[in-house]
């Protein structure tokens, strides 16, 4: 409940920020793509979890347009994928969890990225050598928070161990987070270079 509450607070603050300072049409296109990609969800056989192939879209929104824009894109993605769940799995609690917790993970990781690239030890104009470590930290934090919180929610009330569930069903998903971050990092560098 605390995690979902924090995620809901992030979404409200993100919506207010996006309304006050609209990111523009490119962000709206990314948001629409995230929602469409969310409907193309990949189910994990034998376990009540899934992932969306939209990581590159949502991560690009966060890295290019900021944490608020990224959190809202993840919310659109997870809402679309959650609406595709079968009726027994589409409970109000599941929907609320899916729409609030991944955006919380994205928002926290994106704020860390912003701090590292603008205020932290790697501050300066985005260049390949100054952005690689912040991108790796972002991908790691986002992956661990997102997958860890979901694995934790799945194991609550079940006879399953967190470590085993995470290792067997979520650890392989690191590729989508790091692949999406790589694509987003390239787009960020291209935009900075004016391409």
N, C-alpha and C positions, 0 to 999 in steps of 0.2 A: 504494500500500500504506500509506503514511504517513497519507494522508487517511482511508482506510477504518479504519485503526487508531484515529485520533483520534475518528472518528464512533462506533466501537464503544465506546470509553472513555466518550464522552458518553452513550450509551444505557445502559451499566451504571450510571453515576453517576445518571442520570435515574431509572432504575428503583428504585434504592436510595432516592432522595429521595422518590419518589411512594409507596413502601411505608412509609417512616418518617412521612411527613406526607401522608396521602391527600387529594387535592383534592376528593373528594366525588362524588356521583351525577351532577351536571351535567357534570363532566369525563368520567366514564364514558360518558355519552350522546354527548359530542363525539367521544370516541375511537371509539365504534361508528359514528357518522356518517362519520368520516374513513375507516374501513375499508370501509364500504359505498360511499362516493364514490370510493375508490381503485379499486374494481372497474369504475367507469364512466369509464375512462380514455379520453382523446382521443388518437388516434394522429396523428403528423405524417407526411403522405404523402411518400414518397420519402426518408425519413431515419429512422434507428433511434433515435428519441426520441419521447416522449409526455409529456403532463401530465395531472394529475388536476384535476377541477373542484372540489376540496375545499379550495382555498386559504383561503377564509373560515373554514372550520371549524378547520383546523389553526392558523391565525394567531390566531383567537379563543382557542384553548386556551393558546397561548403568552402572549398579552397579558393574559388574565384570570387564568390559573392558574399562570403562570410558565414559564421556559425549559424545565425538565424535563418538564412536562406537554405543552408544545408539541412538544418533540423526540420524545416517545413517540407522539404523535398523527401526526406526519409519518412515523414509522417504520411505523405501522399502515397508513397511506395508501399509502406506497410499496411495502410488502410486498404488499398486496392488488393494486395495479396491476402489480407485477412478476410475480406468479403468473399473470396473464392474458397474459403475453408468449408468443409462439409458441415451441415447443421449441428451435429453433436459437438464439434470443435469450435463453432462460431458463437461462443458465449459472450455476454457483455464483458466479463472479466478478461477473457482472452483478447477481445477487440481493444479494450482499454489498455491492456499491457502492451500489445503489439504496436499501438499508435503512439504510446508515450515513452517507452523505454529505449528503443533504438534511436529516436531523436535525441534523447538525453545523452546517450553515448556519443553520438555524432557531435553534438553541441560542445561537450567537454573536450573531446579530442581536437575539434576545430579551434577552440579557444587556445589550447596549448600550442597548436601550429601557429596561430596568429601571434601569440606572445613570442615564440621562438624566432619568427621571421621579422617581426617589427620592433620588438622591445628587448628580446633576449640576446643571447650570445651570438646568434646568427643573423642579427638585424642588418638590413641593407637591401639594395635592390635584388630581386630574385635572379640568381645566377645558378647554374647547375651545381657548382661546388658549395654554394651557401644554402641550397634548398634540399639536398639529398638527405641529410640527417633529420631535419624537421619533418620531411615527408615520411621517413621510416618511423619516427616516433609517433606521428599522427596515425599511421596505419596500424602500428602495434597497439596503441592505446584504444583506438576505435574497435579493433578486432577483439581485444581482450575484454573490454567493457561490454560490448554488444553480445558476444558469444557467452561470456561468463554470466551475465544477467539472465539471458534466455535459458542457458543450461540450469542455472539455479532455480528458475521458476518451474522448469520441467520436473526437476527432482523433488520439489516440495510435495509432500503427501504421497510419494511413490517409494517403492522399495528399490531405489536406484542410488548409486553413489555419484556425487557431483563429478569427481575426477574422471571416472570411467565414462560417464555420459558425455562430458566435454571432450575427452580425448577421442572417443569413437565417432561422435556425430558432429562435433563442431571444429575440432582442430584442423580437419582437412579443408575447411572453408577459408583458411588464411589466404589461399590463392586469390579468392575474389576480392578480399580487402586490399591486398598488396597490388594486385593487378589493376584494380580500380584507382588506387592511389597513384600508380605509375602513369596511367592515362591522364588523370587529372593534373598531375605535376607537369607533364609535357604540355598540356593545354595552357596551364598557367604560364609556363615559360614562353610559349608562342605568343600569348596575349601580351605579355610584358615586352616582348621584342617587337610588337606591332604587326605580327603576322596574321 
